[in-house]
Amino acid sequence: VALGSDFNPNAYCMAMPTVMHLACVLLRMTMPESLIAATLNAASALGLSKDYGSLSRGKYADLVIIDAPRWEHLIYQFGCHDKIIDYVIKKGHIAHTKYECCG
């Protein structure tokens, strides 16, 4: 199973934490299952698992750094994920931060 945000003009959602939350609530997936479905399985479904989908040597470092005691807060703090995401890292570089400077 792979999860995606389904960004389209009709009814879109750009927040993967929301998609993961809905997968847990509506599809009865566990939080670890929704994480795998949104990362490794999603990359595999797109034919990109060689370079994306998990934190492994030789793959691009795409990840989020959160201010929470556990990664699950990204899912169960529904609608508040923007408050706990400190950094978005894309290909090993800071792509976004909630702070004014990246230092």
C-alpha positions as CSV (number, residue, x, y, z in Angstrom):
1,V,0.0,0.0,0.0
2,A,1.3,3.5,-0.9
3,L,-0.1,6.8,0.4
4,G,0.0,10.1,-1.5
5,S,-1.4,13.5,-1.2
6,D,-3.6,13.5,-4.4
7,F,-2.9,17.1,-5.3
8,N,-5.5,18.0,-7.9
9,P,-7.8,21.0,-8.5
10,N,-11.0,19.2,-7.4
11,A,-10.2,18.4,-3.7
12,Y,-6.6,18.5,-2.7
13,C,-4.5,17.9,0.3
14,M,-0.9,18.9,0.4
15,A,-0.1,17.7,3.9
16,M,1.2,14.1,4.1
17,P,0.8,14.1,7.9
18,T,-3.0,14.6,7.3
19,V,-3.0,11.7,4.7
20,M,-1.1,9.5,7.2
21,H,-3.6,10.4,10.0
22,L,-6.6,9.6,7.8
23,A,-5.0,6.3,6.8
24,C,-4.7,5.4,10.5
25,V,-8.2,6.5,11.4
26,L,-10.2,5.4,8.2
27,L,-8.1,2.5,6.9
28,R,-7.1,1.3,10.4
29,M,-3.4,1.3,9.5
30,T,-0.9,1.5,12.4
31,M,1.3,4.6,12.5
32,P,4.4,2.6,11.4
33,E,2.4,1.1,8.5
34,S,1.3,4.6,7.4
35,L,4.9,5.8,7.6
36,I,6.1,3.0,5.4
37,A,3.2,3.6,3.0
38,A,4.0,7.3,2.8
39,T,7.7,6.9,2.3
40,L,9.3,3.6,1.0
41,N,6.1,2.2,-0.6
42,A,5.2,5.5,-2.2
43,A,8.7,5.8,-3.7
44,S,8.5,2.2,-4.9
45,A,5.1,2.8,-6.5
46,L,6.7,5.7,-8.5
47,G,9.7,3.6,-9.4
48,L,12.0,5.8,-7.3
49,S,12.9,3.5,-4.4
50,K,16.5,3.3,-5.6
51,D,17.1,6.9,-4.6
52,Y,14.2,7.8,-2.3
53,G,11.9,6.4,0.4
54,S,14.2,5.5,3.2
55,L,17.2,6.9,5.0
56,S,20.0,4.7,3.6
57,R,23.5,5.2,2.4
58,G,23.5,6.3,-1.3
59,K,19.9,7.6,-1.2
60,Y,18.9,11.3,-1.2
61,A,18.5,12.7,2.3
62,D,14.9,13.9,2.2
63,L,13.4,14.2,5.7
64,V,11.8,16.4,8.3
65,I,13.2,17.3,11.6
66,I,10.5,17.7,14.2
67,D,10.3,19.2,17.7
68,A,8.4,16.3,19.4
69,P,9.3,13.5,21.8
70,R,8.4,10.9,19.2
71,W,7.9,10.8,15.4
72,E,4.3,9.7,15.9
73,H,3.4,13.2,17.0
74,L,3.6,14.1,13.3
75,I,0.5,11.9,12.8
76,Y,-1.6,12.2,16.0
77,Q,-1.3,15.9,16.5
78,F,-3.8,16.3,13.7
79,G,-3.8,19.8,12.1
80,C,-0.7,20.9,14.1
81,H,2.1,19.3,12.1
82,D,3.3,22.7,10.9
83,K,3.9,23.6,14.6
84,I,6.3,20.7,15.2
85,I,8.2,20.6,11.9
86,D,11.4,22.5,12.5
87,Y,13.2,21.8,9.2
88,V,12.5,20.2,5.8
89,I,15.6,18.7,4.3
90,K,15.7,18.0,0.6
91,K,18.7,16.2,-1.0
92,G,20.7,16.9,2.2
93,H,20.0,20.6,2.2
94,I,17.6,22.7,4.3
95,A,14.7,23.5,2.0
96,H,12.4,25.1,4.7
97,T,12.6,26.1,8.3
98,K,10.1,27.6,10.6
99,Y,12.9,29.8,12.0
100,E,14.0,33.1,10.4
101,C,17.6,31.9,9.7
102,C,18.9,28.4,9.1
103,G,21.9,28.7,11.4
